[in-house]
């Protein structure tokens, strides 16, 4: 069956080089005459930018350029890509705001980029950033996903009065409602699934190098999906895709977080174009917590309907999911894995109502399973709650409801068809251990 067949281990060949310090990460890129950049970030969750004075910063030692949203627009760069094609509850199009490279008139989370400072050294760029005077008018903000959906919540976007981005309905509502109407027992539980961040070994970074002679952009950055990113980046820069080159070396962790175009990628390219030199930006660890995309942050109310013998009849789930201040590409895809709510069980009727809301927080995107861990937690915890309320052994309740191998392939009550699985045997082996 070949050198590596089913069940055989695949030898790793990259470890010796990496553990002996032979890795080549973004901060290891050193191009001739390279300059360095830092981002001035908002200290407020929500505020109007009444004015920005960069005069003192531009005159500081070693400073080569100080860029704001006005410079981005003057050079013809577009906004970052955002997803679309979803609906709100009434069937109207989803609310899809523009995602500027630098905050244009308003900041919408602590860490929103306000200015990009380029200098001979990182220290000089940091010193100059402190000289930028920004007149902020602080606005009311909402940082709680649950509160963002309340009628009197502060508005992240003035023309999205309910902070609602989109709604996704999955499953068979009528069949599920009928299952609950006939149930002997209904178990309910509320889940607050906290926000997380990747905290990768290698923070985000990018080195931009613009070649004036042929108008070609090269960016060195760690990412998971360089080819579609090149397509999107070319649109942001307003050039043919053939003018954009992405070089990805070793990646010190990503887990989904480093997949999209982040603001700093076009910024290092613009800075290189303006200064005529390669420009490097590397995030600090503390900066990562305020600038990286984050994940999860769901509030879920789930119900499980059972008959008198403890057999599952139906499941209803209502989820508020965080978008953050801006939509990132692939953010809405988490609902594609809502089928994980079915777990290993024969539950015949399921219905899921997902509402995604904006808040004054870091944008949210896929990370480590993209909705699967949250869904698996909801169903398994709900089964434990049901066992407790019915005074049953949790293992026995699962044994009553697991899909058996003889039922494969099995179409679950939500989204997926399973082709194989011996769930009872796995549980029994775990119990024996």
ABEGO torsion letter per residue (X at the ends): XEABBBGBBBBBAAAAAAAAGABBBAAABBBBGBBBBBBBBBABABBBBABBBAAAAAABBGBABBBBAAAAAAAGBBBBBBBBGBBBAAGBBBBBBBBBABBBGBBABBGBBABBBBBABAAAAAAAAAABBBBBBBBBBBABAAAAABAABBBABAABAAGBABBBBBEBAAAAAAAAAABABBBBBBBBBBBBBAGBABBBBBBBBBBAAAGBBBBBBBBABAAAAAAAAAAAAGBBAAABBBBBBBBBEAGGAAABBBAAAAAAAAAAAAAGBBBBBBBBAAAAAAABBBBEGBBBBBBBBBBAAGBBABBBBBBBBBAEABBBBGAAAAAAAAAAAAEABABABBBBBBBBBBBBBBBBBBBGGGGAAAAAAAAAAAAAAAAAAAGBBAAAAAAAABBBAAAOBBBBABGBBBABEBAAAAAAAAAAX
